[in-house]
Amino acid sequence: MKFFLDNNLPPRLAKALNELLLPNDSAQHLKDTFSASATDIEWLTQLDRTYCWVIITGDLHIQRRPHERLALQEAGHSVIFLGKSWARLDFWATASRLIHYMPEVLQLVRNQSGQILAELPAQGRLRVLGSRA
């Protein structure tokens, strides 16, 4: 399983998460592959489709903007949307909570086939928004 963190999360969090996920899984940040100024459409359409990516993002608008929602559907990658309350957290609280929830996220994406869209509030349970085979 490969996790992809977008610009709503810091690159050093992706690096820390990567170390924790190895050797079976990995994580990378948008800036590892794309320009920091890459639009959502650019990276959604260019993210390597040979892997089963799980995108972790604080950008809840991706699912509401028609052109971005379409790009997401066509790409077929699963997405964990971080709820609005994550934006108020500092780096350490974000890192701590994301690491705390990773076993639940891993279980969800490993037990489902196809694309999964889920929301993870800063406090509470992971909630599946939808899935496609």
Contacts in CASP RR format, 6 or more apart in sequence:
PFRMAT RR
TARGET T0000
AUTHOR 0000-0000-0000
METHOD contacts of the structure
MODEL  1
MKFFLDNNLPPRLAKALNELLLPNDSAQHLKDTFSASATDIEWLTQLDRT
YCWVIITGDLHIQRRPHERLALQEAGHSVIFLGKSWARLDFWATASRLIH
YMPEVLQLVRNQSGQILAELPAQGRLRVLGSRA
1 21 0 8 1.000
1 24 0 8 1.000
1 25 0 8 1.000
1 26 0 8 1.000
1 52 0 8 1.000
1 54 0 8 1.000
1 106 0 8 1.000
1 109 0 8 1.000
1 110 0 8 1.000
2 25 0 8 1.000
2 26 0 8 1.000
2 27 0 8 1.000
2 28 0 8 1.000
2 51 0 8 1.000
2 52 0 8 1.000
2 53 0 8 1.000
2 54 0 8 1.000
3 14 0 8 1.000
3 17 0 8 1.000
3 21 0 8 1.000
3 25 0 8 1.000
3 26 0 8 1.000
3 27 0 8 1.000
3 28 0 8 1.000
3 53 0 8 1.000
3 54 0 8 1.000
3 55 0 8 1.000
3 56 0 8 1.000
4 27 0 8 1.000
4 28 0 8 1.000
4 29 0 8 1.000
4 30 0 8 1.000
4 47 0 8 1.000
4 53 0 8 1.000
4 54 0 8 1.000
4 55 0 8 1.000
4 56 0 8 1.000
4 77 0 8 1.000
5 11 0 8 1.000
5 13 0 8 1.000
5 14 0 8 1.000
5 17 0 8 1.000
5 27 0 8 1.000
5 28 0 8 1.000
5 29 0 8 1.000
5 30 0 8 1.000
5 55 0 8 1.000
5 56 0 8 1.000
5 57 0 8 1.000
6 29 0 8 1.000
6 30 0 8 1.000
6 40 0 8 1.000
6 43 0 8 1.000
6 55 0 8 1.000
6 56 0 8 1.000
6 57 0 8 1.000
6 58 0 8 1.000
6 59 0 8 1.000
7 30 0 8 1.000
7 31 0 8 1.000
7 36 0 8 1.000
8 57 0 8 1.000
8 58 0 8 1.000
8 59 0 8 1.000
8 82 0 8 1.000
9 29 0 8 1.000
9 56 0 8 1.000
9 57 0 8 1.000
9 58 0 8 1.000
9 82 0 8 1.000
9 94 0 8 1.000
9 98 0 8 1.000
10 29 0 8 1.000
10 91 0 8 1.000
10 94 0 8 1.000
11 29 0 8 1.000
11 31 0 8 1.000
11 32 0 8 1.000
12 91 0 8 1.000
13 29 0 8 1.000
13 91 0 8 1.000
13 94 0 8 1.000
13 95 0 8 1.000
13 98 0 8 1.000
14 27 0 8 1.000
14 28 0 8 1.000
14 29 0 8 1.000
14 32 0 8 1.000
15 27 0 8 1.000
15 29 0 8 1.000
16 95 0 8 1.000
16 99 0 8 1.000
17 27 0 8 1.000
17 98 0 8 1.000
17 99 0 8 1.000
17 102 0 8 1.000
18 26 0 8 1.000
18 27 0 8 1.000
18 28 0 8 1.000
20 99 0 8 1.000
20 102 0 8 1.000
21 27 0 8 1.000
21 102 0 8 1.000
25 106 0 8 1.000
30 36 0 8 1.000
30 38 0 8 1.000
30 43 0 8 1.000
33 43 0 8 1.000
33 47 0 8 1.000
34 42 0 8 1.000
34 43 0 8 1.000
34 46 0 8 1.000
40 59 0 8 1.000
40 62 0 8 1.000
40 65 0 8 1.000
40 68 0 8 1.000
40 71 0 8 1.000
41 67 0 8 1.000
41 68 0 8 1.000
41 71 0 8 1.000
44 62 0 8 1.000
44 68 0 8 1.000
44 71 0 8 1.000
44 72 0 8 1.000
44 75 0 8 1.000
44 77 0 8 1.000
45 71 0 8 1.000
45 74 0 8 1.000
45 75 0 8 1.000
47 53 0 8 1.000
47 55 0 8 1.000
47 75 0 8 1.000
47 77 0 8 1.000
49 75 0 8 1.000
49 76 0 8 1.000
52 77 0 8 1.000
52 78 0 8 1.000
52 109 0 8 1.000
53 77 0 8 1.000
53 78 0 8 1.000
54 77 0 8 1.000
54 78 0 8 1.000
54 79 0 8 1.000
54 80 0 8 1.000
54 105 0 8 1.000
54 109 0 8 1.000
55 77 0 8 1.000
55 78 0 8 1.000
55 79 0 8 1.000
55 80 0 8 1.000
56 79 0 8 1.000
56 80 0 8 1.000
56 82 0 8 1.000
56 98 0 8 1.000
57 79 0 8 1.000
57 80 0 8 1.000
57 81 0 8 1.000
57 82 0 8 1.000
58 81 0 8 1.000
58 82 0 8 1.000
58 83 0 8 1.000
58 86 0 8 1.000
58 87 0 8 1.000
59 81 0 8 1.000
60 81 0 8 1.000
60 83 0 8 1.000
60 84 0 8 1.000
60 119 0 8 1.000
61 68 0 8 1.000
62 68 0 8 1.000
62 69 0 8 1.000
62 72 0 8 1.000
62 79 0 8 1.000
62 81 0 8 1.000
63 69 0 8 1.000
63 72 0 8 1.000
63 79 0 8 1.000
63 81 0 8 1.000
63 117 0 8 1.000
63 129 0 8 1.000
72 79 0 8 1.000
73 115 0 8 1.000
73 132 0 8 1.000
76 114 0 8 1.000
76 115 0 8 1.000
76 132 0 8 1.000
77 115 0 8 1.000
78 109 0 8 1.000
78 112 0 8 1.000
78 114 0 8 1.000
78 115 0 8 1.000
78 116 0 8 1.000
78 117 0 8 1.000
78 118 0 8 1.000
79 116 0 8 1.000
79 117 0 8 1.000
79 118 0 8 1.000
80 105 0 8 1.000
80 118 0 8 1.000
80 119 0 8 1.000
80 120 0 8 1.000
80 126 0 8 1.000
81 117 0 8 1.000
81 118 0 8 1.000
81 119 0 8 1.000
81 120 0 8 1.000
81 129 0 8 1.000
82 119 0 8 1.000
82 120 0 8 1.000
82 122 0 8 1.000
83 119 0 8 1.000
83 120 0 8 1.000
83 121 0 8 1.000
83 122 0 8 1.000
85 121 0 8 1.000
85 122 0 8 1.000
85 123 0 8 1.000
86 94 0 8 1.000
86 97 0 8 1.000
86 121 0 8 1.000
86 122 0 8 1.000
88 122 0 8 1.000
89 97 0 8 1.000
89 122 0 8 1.000
97 122 0 8 1.000
101 120 0 8 1.000
101 126 0 8 1.000
104 125 0 8 1.000
104 126 0 8 1.000
105 118 0 8 1.000
105 120 0 8 1.000
105 126 0 8 1.000
108 116 0 8 1.000
108 118 0 8 1.000
108 126 0 8 1.000
108 128 0 8 1.000
109 116 0 8 1.000
112 131 0 8 1.000
113 133 0 8 1.000
114 131 0 8 1.000
114 132 0 8 1.000
114 133 0 8 1.000
115 131 0 8 1.000
115 132 0 8 1.000
116 128 0 8 1.000
116 130 0 8 1.000
116 131 0 8 1.000
117 128 0 8 1.000
117 129 0 8 1.000
117 130 0 8 1.000
117 131 0 8 1.000
118 126 0 8 1.000
118 127 0 8 1.000
118 128 0 8 1.000
118 129 0 8 1.000
118 130 0 8 1.000
119 126 0 8 1.000
119 127 0 8 1.000
119 129 0 8 1.000
120 126 0 8 1.000
120 127 0 8 1.000
121 127 0 8 1.000
END
